Amino acid sequence: MNKGWKGQLLRVDLTAGTCKIEALNEEWAKAYVGGRGLASKYLCEEISPDVDPMSPKNKLIMATGPLTGTYGAANGRYMVVTKSPLTGTIASSNSGGYFPSELKYAGFDMIIFEGKSKHPVYLQIRDGKAELVGAVHLWGKSTNETEDAILSEFHGDAKIACIGSAGEIGVHYACIVNDKHRAAGRSGVGMVMGSKNLKAVAVRGTGGVQVANPKAYRDAALEAYGMLKENPVTGQGLGALGTPVLVNVMNQSGGLPTRNAQTGTFEGAEEISGETLASTYLKRNKSCMGCIISCGRVTKIVDNKYAGDGEGPEYETLWAIGAACGISDLAAITKANYICNEAGMDTITFGATIGCAMELFEKGLVSEKEIGMSLNFGDSDAMVKLAEMTAKGEGFGKKIGLGSYRLAESYGAPELSMSVKKLEFPAYDARAVQGMGLEYATSNRGACHVRGYLISPEILGLPEKLDPQETEGKAGWLKIFQDFTAVVDSSGVCLFTTFGIGVPQFTKFCNAATGTDMSEEDLLVAGDRIYNRERMFNLKAGIDPSQDKLPKRMLEEPLPDGPHQGQVSKLPKMLPDYYKVRGWGKDGIPTEAKLQSLGLS
Amino acid sequence: MQKLIRIEPAKCVGCKTCELSCSFKNVGEFAPSRTRIYNEIFLDEAKFITVTCMQCDEPWCEKSCPKNAISKNMATGVVTVEEVKCVGCRTCVSACPFGMIKYVDSTGKADKCNLCGGDTPECVAFCPTQCLTLDEEDKPLRQKMLRFVNTIKDGQMEV
């Protein structure tokens, strides 16, 4: 079992301070592909779903897929899987850069962290050998500083994933940053890492990744490259304008949630658009390992009180810190983005939480005295100040660090949190894009866009154009998108490739890499299996189907303007369809027959 | 004229596809540590520099080889290591001022870019941005010169 997969995992017991190499479970790897799927299977086997996410009993798994470290499309991804402290659901957060491939070159498909270290430590891996070393001297350092320090003391060619201050002080949406600017962003995976006193993972690997059928693999890669280059989104749009290309698109579609989703259009959209970013602070685009899309935004601000440099903002960040807060000052958004990256905080939840706090303030539910400043929509200085305070855990920043649900609930207004299962929804209004609303309600990690990105058909028209207000058939579309996404995340390839390539290409890649003989149908069944595996974890964790819902605002407050003026989410109409299409009972619980058919009973 | 790999650094996006495709073709696995072309990433400066053997006309490696295992074919332009003659003494590794020939533990031989032996080099075939091209003509050089010429042209038009 050394084609595609490396066939071994590293188990790190932080309590005992030991590292042990284990063979990867081959049967599970075949059934769950790798990455997100395989790590979810391990997590479900090894922890009780009702475990306190912050206790040493929770585990943190970093997992690559069988295609990670190869070429073909954008094959440099890994996933962090654990129980989320923000949502209580299973968390799996994806990132690219160079770290994931290096882990494979060092000989490992995944790392399982368990227990809790007494003192801050970090993990050094060098070609099949691993040891925990002290990290007291790194504690408190930013993600940039941590990476630089490890590069100089361990190995100049090492690839590094680490937490910043946010993960150390318990910001509920702390992320894990690798290669300085890439983040396993959502669900608070960095908070779990911090709770284990694990500051960083540094890897140097000089080995390689073999595939079972080199000729078939190369042919599949050439086909995929051709399709990705010809596709307007992956071949041009994402390289030239990055994800921010969506700001104007979503605003014109009337689905850019503005001022904590009080409206769906933002008068300042042009000022925070991808086009404006490209003509102001963008220095160049860049790729992750093995990626031909190059959506990364390298930016720099000079001659401005918000001077700085780094990567981003991405579309979701421009929306969260921008439109959701009524802020159109691109420099301020970019600065806050840098602060989030260096502290290791998810920009979506951070921005959405500020937007929520602004509404709480304007409604008089929280006072100027308590915040330490006024906090009206559009106040970019206050927003940047709060980013710094959140990163340091100071004053009202501590409350911002809890995420919007806990914040709004503490002021008696949980309905003002634009979240599902305590995860803030991203930059698409569920009233303007009906399928996306269904995705938010049913995604296994809360309101998330990257489990079933129906924006692709509903707005971008890929692979075909669907009416965003239509509800008929959306459940079926969503199931296929969710299952396919589960496979893509598990394979080690970037989700963005799916604008240009589909199930046939992934089937060829997976078979040629690992030597399996899966049909396209088999691949989607694996996705269905992963999805149901995650669902069962959540149900056992106490997240019952009544949580498959949307904030009241989405269901009861019609959009006041834009092309979808007057619309609300039609979730109640779509949800029963969805349960049916999934083969679940009317109660939203997978039936025994369904579980049996997937080998999950 | 020699067909050589031409490199235009401004087009590089740091994806390392050249390293991946080179190692996959030449050593049978995706292993950037065993590539013959190097894509170095400077994260802080956001600069990506790709280098490989430039197939010198008077190669240091050739001149230094005590076994005459290295030669340049002036027709194809390729500097090649003849494996049967190579004794793995690493003299060429020391001699090359650019670090573009290396010793490989697993084979015990010197190893360098041979432009994939006459096929389109794999790195060129897979480079997504055309940062790498195989050409007799040094087009990137001409592009660089033209950028400079254009600044003069623009300046003159303002006068």
Interface residues (C-beta under 8 A of the other chain):
Chain A: G69 T70 Y71 Y98 S101 Y105 D179 K180 H181 G205 T206 G207 G208 V209 Q210 V211 P214 R218 A221 Y225 K229 G239 K283 R284 N285 K286 S287 C288 M289 G290 C291 I292 S294 V298
Chain B: V13 G14 C15 K16 T17 L20 S21 S23 F24 V27 G28 E29 F30 A31 P32 S33 R34 I41 L43 D44 A46 F48 F126 P128 T129
